[in-house]
């Protein structure tokens, strides 16, 4: 169909009446919203924030006493809800962070969903997460993947509770309107073996010939803390400096272990502040051990074991350890890199501190 613009009518109205006519027809003039849509630099709604382990853990324990685990996707989970996101239960605009509590001899039912998830174990021993039949052991400091559309359930055979950090791309999938969820037909899925993915990938770049290669995520489902710890020590011995940083990768491709967000481990040693840097995209940090502080956009956040904090997009960030500290982090960097909009820079040394976080 061809539209003949010669037949359209020009209406003589004042500016305010003209804008009202646009609004009445669900039209918005770009000249009024240009800076809102395209600011000179990112203006994140995510706020720098920190959640204290000493405050969160008692609430997680209380949840263990009053909340039962049933079918329907229920988990005993406390989400870190960023106060800048107008009540949404998200830690940043793209990342979900939460604490999950599983009591002794409990099981969380099997299900699957399109948001990808990781579990970083904070405390406890004797539990395992079954991912598509592979029962992956969970020990403190381990990273366990429960990738997109993989069946998974959690089981604690031990005599102590397990607490781990949940990281998901749930906000991103929500924005893309691409969330699907399904319960497993059984309460718990059948276990085909234990730590099968570790047996298949015993060396970097080595796999059985002809074995299928998943494209969306790493085929290695459990990244053991003892291996991560040794790699951090080796990196520091080779490079020195205040911080040694590693990324958990797909052993087949060298890319991120999860396609939609990066999983990282940073070892910060005492002796000064790390270089101040900023990057597009947000990160959520989990303090596995050690004490120190981070300066985020001029605000000081003091942290200790178990604390969780978030850094918004394009915020200036540096860290300073009072004792050797290990910080696990998730970041939306892989998505931004795939879209060719990732940017980072190191800022000139600055001692400016605006304030201390008070919660």
C-alpha positions in Angstrom: 0.0 0.0 0.0 1.2 3.5 -0.8 0.4 6.4 1.5 -0.3 9.7 -0.3 1.0 12.4 2.0 -0.4 15.1 -0.3 -3.9 14.3 1.1 -2.9 14.6 4.8 -3.9 17.8 6.6 -1.7 20.2 8.5 -3.3 21.4 11.7 -2.5 24.9 13.0 -2.1 24.5 16.8 0.1 25.9 19.5 3.2 24.0 20.8 1.5 22.8 24.0 -1.6 21.7 22.1 0.7 20.0 19.5 2.5 18.0 22.2 -0.9 17.0 23.7 -2.0 15.8 20.3 1.2 13.6 20.1 0.6 12.1 23.5 -3.0 11.4 22.7 -1.8 9.3 19.7 1.0 7.5 21.7 3.7 9.5 20.0 6.8 10.9 21.7 8.9 13.8 20.2 12.6 12.9 20.2 13.7 16.4 20.8 12.1 16.2 24.3 13.7 12.9 25.3 17.0 12.8 23.4 19.2 13.2 26.5 17.1 10.7 28.4 17.5 8.1 25.6 21.1 8.9 24.7 23.1 10.4 27.6 26.7 11.3 27.2 27.8 8.4 29.5 25.8 5.5 31.1 23.4 6.6 33.8 22.7 3.3 35.6 19.6 2.9 37.8 21.5 0.2 39.7 22.9 1.7 42.9 26.2 0.6 44.6 25.1 -1.4 47.6 26.3 -4.0 50.1 24.5 -6.7 52.0 26.2 -7.9 55.3 26.6 -11.7 55.9 26.0 -11.2 59.6 22.5 -9.8 58.8 21.6 -12.1 55.9 22.7 -15.4 57.4 20.3 -15.3 60.5 17.4 -14.6 58.1 18.4 -17.5 55.9 18.5 -19.8 58.9 15.1 -18.5 60.0 13.8 -19.2 56.5 15.1 -22.8 57.0 12.9 -23.1 60.0 9.6 -21.7 58.6 9.7 -22.4 54.8 9.2 -25.9 53.5 10.6 -27.1 50.1 7.8 -28.2 47.8 7.0 -28.6 44.1 6.4 -25.6 41.9 9.9 -24.0 41.8 10.1 -23.1 45.4 13.6 -22.6 46.8 14.6 -21.2 50.2 16.2 -18.2 48.6 16.7 -14.6 49.7 17.3 -12.3 46.7 19.6 -9.2 46.9 17.1 -6.5 45.7 18.9 -3.3 44.7 17.2 -0.2 46.1 17.7 1.7 42.9 15.4 -0.7 40.9 12.1 0.5 42.2 11.1 -2.7 44.1 12.3 -5.2 41.5 13.9 -8.3 43.1 17.1 -7.8 41.0 20.6 -7.1 42.1 21.3 -5.1 38.9 19.4 -4.4 35.7 20.9 -7.6 34.2 22.0 -9.8 37.1 20.2 -11.6 39.9 22.1 -12.5 43.1 20.7 -14.4 46.0 21.5 -16.6 49.0 20.1 -20.1 49.0 19.8 -22.2 52.2 19.4 -26.0 52.3 19.1 -27.7 55.6 20.6 -31.1 56.6 19.1 -34.1 54.8 16.9 -31.9 52.6 16.3 -31.9 48.9 15.1 -29.1 46.6 12.9 -30.5 43.8 14.0 -30.8 40.2 13.1 -28.3 37.6 14.6 -26.4 34.6 14.4 -22.9 33.2 15.8 -20.7 30.4 17.7 -18.4 32.7 21.2 -19.7 33.3 22.3 -20.1 36.9 25.5 -20.7 38.9 26.0 -21.8 42.5 29.0 -20.5 44.4 29.3 -22.4 47.7 29.9 -20.2 50.7 29.6 -22.6 53.6 28.8 -26.2 54.4 29.7 -29.7 53.1 28.0 -32.9 52.0 25.6 -31.5 49.4 25.4 -32.1 45.7 23.5 -30.5 42.7 22.3 -33.0 40.1 22.5 -31.4 36.6 20.9 -33.6 33.8 21.8 -36.7 35.8 25.3 -35.6 36.9 25.5 -35.3 40.7 28.0 -32.5 41.2 29.5 -32.4 44.7 29.4 -29.0 46.4 32.2 -27.9 48.8 33.0 -24.4 50.1 34.6 -22.3 47.3 33.3 -24.6 44.5 31.5 -23.1 41.5 28.7 -25.3 40.1 26.8 -24.5 36.8 23.1 -25.2 36.3 23.0 -24.0 32.6 20.1 -23.0 30.5 17.2 -25.6 30.3 19.2 -28.2 32.2 17.3 -30.2 34.8 18.7 -29.6 38.3 17.9 -30.3 41.9 19.8 -29.8 45.2 20.4 -32.4 47.8 22.1 -32.3 51.2 23.2 -35.6 52.6 25.2 -34.0 55.4 24.5 -33.0 59.0 25.0 -29.3 58.6 23.2 -26.7 56.5 24.5 -25.6 53.1 24.5 -22.0 52.0 25.5 -20.8 48.6 25.3 -17.8 46.3 22.9 -18.0 43.4 23.8 -16.0 40.3 21.4 -15.8 37.3 20.8 -13.8 34.2 17.1 -13.6 35.2 16.7 -9.8 34.8 18.1 -10.0 31.3 15.8 -12.9 30.3 12.9 -10.9 31.8 13.7 -7.9 29.6 14.0 -10.2 26.6 10.6 -11.8 27.5 12.2 -15.2 27.0 11.6 -17.1 30.3 10.3 -20.6 30.3 10.0 -22.9 33.3 9.2 -26.6 33.8 9.0 -28.9 36.7 10.6 -32.4 36.4 8.0 -35.2 36.2 9.6 -36.7 39.3 10.5 -35.1 42.6 14.2 -35.7 42.0 15.7 -36.7 38.7 17.6 -40.0 38.4 21.3 -39.8 39.1 23.5 -41.3 36.3 26.8 -40.8 38.1 28.8 -38.4 40.3 31.0 -35.6 39.0 30.8 -37.0 35.4 31.8 -33.7 33.8 35.0 -33.6 35.8 36.0 -37.0 34.5 35.4 -35.9 30.9 37.5 -32.8 31.2 40.6 -33.6 33.2 42.9 -31.4 31.2 42.6 -28.0 29.5 41.8 -28.5 25.8 41.4 -32.3 26.1 38.2 -34.2 25.4 37.1 -37.5 23.9 37.0 -37.5 20.1 33.5 -37.3 18.8 32.0 -36.2 22.1 29.2 -33.6 21.6 30.2 -30.0 22.4 27.5 -27.8 24.0 27.5 -24.4 22.5 25.6 -22.3 25.1 27.7 -23.2 28.2 30.7 -25.0 29.5 30.4 -28.9 29.5 32.4 -28.8 32.8 29.8 -28.3 35.5 31.9 -28.1 38.7 35.0 -25.9 39.2 36.7 -27.1 42.4 38.0 -24.6 44.9 41.3 -26.4 45.3 42.0 -25.9 41.6 41.0 -22.3 41.7 43.1 -21.6 44.8 46.2 -23.2 43.2 45.7 -21.2 40.0 45.5 -17.9 41.9 48.6 -18.7 43.8 50.5 -19.5 40.6 49.3 -16.4 38.9 50.4 -14.2 41.8 53.8 -15.9 41.9 54.3 -15.2 38.2 52.9 -11.6 38.1 52.9 -10.2 41.7 50.9 -7.1 42.4 48.0 -6.4 44.6 45.4 -8.4 42.7 45.3 -11.6 40.7 42.1 -12.3 38.6 40.8 -15.4 36.9 37.8 -16.2 34.8 36.0 -19.5 34.8 36.0 -20.6 31.2 34.5 -23.2 28.8 37.4 -25.7 28.3 36.3 -26.3 24.7 36.1 -22.8 23.5 38.0 -20.6 26.0 34.9 -18.4 26.3 32.9 -17.7 29.4 31.6 -20.7 31.3 28.1 -19.2 30.9 27.2 -17.5 27.7 25.3 -14.6 29.3 27.5 -13.7 32.2 31.1 -14.1 33.3 32.2 -15.9 36.5 35.4 -14.5 38.0 37.7 -14.9 41.1 39.8 -12.1 42.4 42.5 -12.5 45.0 43.4 -9.1 46.6 46.4 -8.8 48.8 47.1 -6.1 51.4 49.4 -3.2 50.7 47.4 -0.5 49.0 44.4 0.2 46.7 44.1 -1.5 43.3 44.0 0.7 40.2 40.7 2.6 39.9 38.8 1.4 36.9 35.4 1.6 35.4 33.6 -0.5 32.8 30.3 -0.8 31.1 28.0 -3.4 32.7 27.4 -4.4 36.3 29.1 -6.9 38.6 28.0 -8.7 41.8 30.8 -9.6 44.2 30.8 -12.3 46.9 33.4 -12.1 49.6 34.5 -15.7 50.1 37.2 -14.9 52.6 39.2 -12.0 53.9 38.4 -8.4 54.9 38.9 -5.1 53.2 37.0 -2.3 51.4 36.0 -1.2 48.0 35.5 2.4 46.8 32.6 2.6 44.3 31.9 5.9 42.7 33.6 7.6 45.7 31.7 5.7 48.4 33.5 3.3 50.7 32.0 -0.2 51.3 33.8 -2.2 54.0 33.4 -5.9 53.6 34.2 -9.2 55.3 33.5 -12.9 54.7 30.1 -13.7 53.2 29.2 -10.1 52.3 27.8 -9.3 48.9 28.1 -6.0 47.0 27.2 -4.7 43.5 29.0 -2.3 41.2 26.9 -0.4 38.6 27.8 0.2 35.0 30.5 2.9 34.5 31.1 3.4 38.2 34.7 3.9 39.3 35.9 0.9 41.4 39.0 0.0 43.4 39.6 -2.5 46.2 41.9 -2.6 49.2 42.4 -5.7 51.4 43.2 -5.6 55.1 44.1 -9.2 54.8 44.4 -11.5 51.8 40.9 -11.7 50.4 39.1 -13.8 47.7 36.2 -12.2 45.9 34.0 -14.2 43.6 32.1 -12.1 41.0 29.6 -12.4 38.2 29.5 -9.8 35.4 27.4 -9.2 32.3 30.5 -8.5 30.3 30.1 -11.4 27.8 26.7 -10.0 26.6 28.2 -6.5 26.1 31.2 -7.9 24.3 29.0 -9.9 22.0 27.1 -6.7 21.2 30.4 -4.8 20.7 29.5 -2.2 23.4 31.8 -3.2 26.1 34.2 -0.5 27.3 36.6 -0.2 30.2 39.3 2.2 31.3 41.8 2.7 34.2 41.4 6.1 35.8 44.2 8.4 37.2 45.2 7.7 40.8 42.8 9.5 43.1 42.3 9.5 46.9 38.9 11.1 46.7 36.3 9.5 49.0 32.8 10.9 49.2 31.4 8.9 52.0 31.2 5.6 53.8 28.4 3.1 53.1 25.9 2.9 56.1 23.4 0.5 54.6 
